[in-house]
């Protein structure tokens, strides 16, 4: 159970997920948040991380820090994604244990599951068949992190557990055209085309893959929910429970931005996993469900993107 007096470390507090967790914690009266920028704490440095934990002594740690990117960035840099995320996971989780942190929530992604996992994907699908090659490095690192939490809980008795969210979007997202995720990339492309009066918007692949999307504020609520459980599962999926084709998503973003441009699909580019819908029956059975619909979340996110463009604060 989270108490207002708890000292809570949020790793990755400036990222989309970490900042959403901080907002959610502040909303319930938790003000004793511990945070460090990359400049002041390099999570790739095990010694620095151990010294940080020893000095700050948090009661709870939320590990939302990661090197992330879309299909293009992942497929071109699996080695870097594996190394950096592996180091972040090992250092933040093991460092917390060595410093006596009693509660830790490790955040990953549903890309940890096999490329051809049963749909919807249950937590039990983990490690049952090969991963999607385009993001294998990131997935392997996240699997290592969740397994370290599982082993420490089993062997040492600490309550370290993991949450695997589906594709996220919303406040604080990264709008990098080259390395960004599909939804923020679409928003930027369509909004740029609208402003510039472009005739077409180029998008990768065929538009046929099915994807699930969850607003980051719903994820933050899920994080606080599982942290309130006395005996949470080792691994829990979190998602909206509904899916949409990438082609349908593009049409929704086009409508949300009011862009009249045509969509130009480039089928020479990879589609990624054909379908990825996570089974959220476990977390729903525990009492959590999402509150923000895709249409509502898209409208909110487009408005926030336009505001960030106007004041020069777009993350790329």
N, C-alpha and C positions, 0 to 999 in steps of 0.2 A: 504494500500500500504506500502511495506517495503522500508524504506529509509536507505541509507548507514550510517546515523548518529544514527539510532535507537539503543537503548540499549536492547539487546535481550537475555533473559534467556532461556537456553536449559536445561531442566531437563532430566537427563539421558545421558549426553553428551559423556560418555565413552561407552555406549551401541551401538549396531549396528545401530539403527535408529537415536539416538541422534548424534552420530559422523557423520553420513551421512548428517544430517541437518546442522551441523557445517561446513562441507566441502562445501556444497551447498551455504551457506550464505557467506563464505569466497570467493567463486568463483565469487559472484556478488558484492564484495567489502565491505561486512559487517564485520567489524573487532571488533566491540564493543560487543563481546559475553560475557555473564555472565554465569559462570559454577561453580558447586561445586561437589566435590567427596562425596561419602557416608560418608567418615570419617569426613569431615568438615561440612556436613549438613545431618542430618537424616530426610528424608521426612516422616517418621512415627511419628515424633514429631511435633505437631501443633504449639507449641510455638516457636520452632526453625525456622520453616518455616515462620511464621509471622514476626519474627525478621529479617530474611534474606530479605524478600520482602521490609520491611520498610527501611532497610539499603541500598539496591541496587537500588530500584525504577526502575525496567525495564519498557520499553515501550511496549514490546511484550514478551509473554511467550509461549514456545513450550513445552508441557508436553509429553515427550517421555520416562519418567522413568516408570519402571514396573518390577514386579517379573514375569519372563516368563519361560516357559519350554514346553517340548513336551508332548505327550499323557500320557506317563508313569508317569512323574513328576506331571502333573495335576491331574490325576485320583487318585494318591496316597496321594495328599496333597491339596484337595479342600479347607479345612479350612484355611490353611496358605495362599493359593493364594487369597482367598476372603479377608481375613483380611488385608494383606499387600497392596494389590492393591486398596482396598477401602480406606485405610488410605492415601495412596499416592494421590489418586484422590481428596479426600475431602480436604486435607491439601493444595495441590498445587493450586487447582482451587479457593477455598474459600479464601485462603491466598492472592492470586493475586487480587481478588476483593476488599478485605479489604484494600489492599495497594494502590488501585487506578490504577492497571494495565489496560490499555484500550483495549488491544487485546490479546486473548489467543486461542491457538490451542491445543486441547486435542486429543491425539492419542490412538486409541483402537485397535480392531481387529474384523474381520467379524465373529468371534466365538460368538459375541453378539446375532447373529440371531438364531432362532429356529432350532433344529436338522432337522426337516422335512419342512423347509421353501421352498417356491416355488423357482425353479431354472430357470435362474439366480436370485440371491437374491436381491430384491429391498430394498431400505432404509425403505419402508413402512412395511416390514415384521417384524420389531422390535416388540417384546412383543406380538406376535400373537399366539404363541403356545410354548410348553415346550422346554427348552434348551437341548443341548447335555450334558449328565451327566458327562462325563469324564473331561470336563473343565468348569463346571457350576460355580464354585467359581470365577474363573478369569472373566468369562463373566458377572456375576452379578456386580462385582466391576466396570467393564468398562461401563456397562449400567448406573450405578449410576453416574459415572463421566460425561458422555455425557448428562445425564438428568440435572445434576447440571448446566452445561454450558447453556443448553437450558433454564432452569428456570431463571438463572441470566440475560440472554439476554432479555427474555420476561419481567421480572419483574423490572430489574434495568437498562436496556438499554445499557449494555456493549456488545461488539462484541466478545463473546466467542462461539466457534464453534468446531466441531469435525470431524475427518477424520478416517475412518475405513478401514485399509488396509487388503488385503488378505494375504496368507502365504508369508513370506518374506525370502530372502536369500541374500548372498553377502558379501561384505567387512565388516569385524568386527564381523562376526557371531560367535556363541558359538558352539563348537564341542564336547560338553559333550555327551558321548555315552548313559548314563542313562537318563539324563534330557533334552537333546537337542531336537530341532525340526527335522522333518523327513529328509529334504534335507541335512543339514550339517552333521547329523548323518550318512547318506548314504555315503557322501563324505569321511568321516573319516574311515568308515568300509571298503569301497572298496579300498581306498588308503593304509590302513594298510595291507589288504589282499594281495595287489599287492606287497608291499615291503617285506612282510613275506613269500610270496609264498603259502598262505593258499588255500585249495581246495574249500572252500565254505564261503559264507558271509550270516550270519543269519539276517533275517529281520522280523519285526512284521507283523502279520495279513495275509490276503489273497492276498493283492496287488490290490484288485478290487476298492477301493474307488477312486473317482475322486477329484483331487485337482487343484487349480490355484496357480501359483507362480509369484511373482513380485520381481525384483531386488531392493535392498534397495535404490540405487541411483535414480531409477525412483520414489520411494516413496518420497524421499527428494525433488525432483523436484515438485511433487504434493503438498507437504507442502508449498513450497514457492509460488506456483501458487494460492492456495486458500487464502493464506495470502495477496495476491495482490488484491483480490476482495474486493470491497467496501461493498458489501452486500452478503456474502457467505451463502449457505444453512446451517442450523443447523447441519446437518449430511450428510456426503458424503462418498460413497464407493470409494475405489481406488484399481484397480487390472489390470491384463494384459488382461482380457477378454477371455482368452483361458484356457482350462483344459486338464489334462492328468491323466491317472490312475497311482496309486503308482507303479504298476508293470512296466509300460512304463517308469516312472521316474527312477526306479532302473536300467533299461537297458541303459538309457541315461547317468546316472552317471557312470555305469560300463564302458561304451564306452569312456566317457570323461577322466576317470582315466587310461584307458588301462588295467584294471584288468581282468585276464582270469578266475577268480574263478566263480563257480556256485552260484546261488542264492537259499538259503534255507528259504522258507517262513514258519513261525510258526503260523498256523491258530488258535492256542490256545490263542494267544494274541489279544487284541481288535483292530478293524479297525478304530473306531471313526465314525464320521459322514459319511454316504455313499457318499454324494456329496456336494461340497461347492464351487460354482461359484458365484461371486458377480456381480450384475448388475451395470455396470459402465457407463450407458448411461447418467446419470446426470452430472458427472464430464467431460465426453467427450463433452457433449452439451455446457459446459462452456468454452471449448477450450483446455483441457489437454488430452494427450494420452501418453502411455508408449513408450520408445525408445529402450529398451534393450531386445532382444529376449532371450528365455530360453537357447538356444544353446550357444549364445554369453555369456550370464551371467554365465552359467555353466563352460565354458572354462576359463573365467576370475577368477571365484571363486576357481576352482581346482588349478590354478596357484598360487593364493594368499595363499591357504591353504599350498601348498608345500613350499612356501617361509617362511611362519610362522613356519612350522615344522623345517625348516633348521636353522632359527635364534632363535628358542625356545620361540616364542611369541603366540603360539596357545591358544585361549580362551577356557577354559573348565569349 
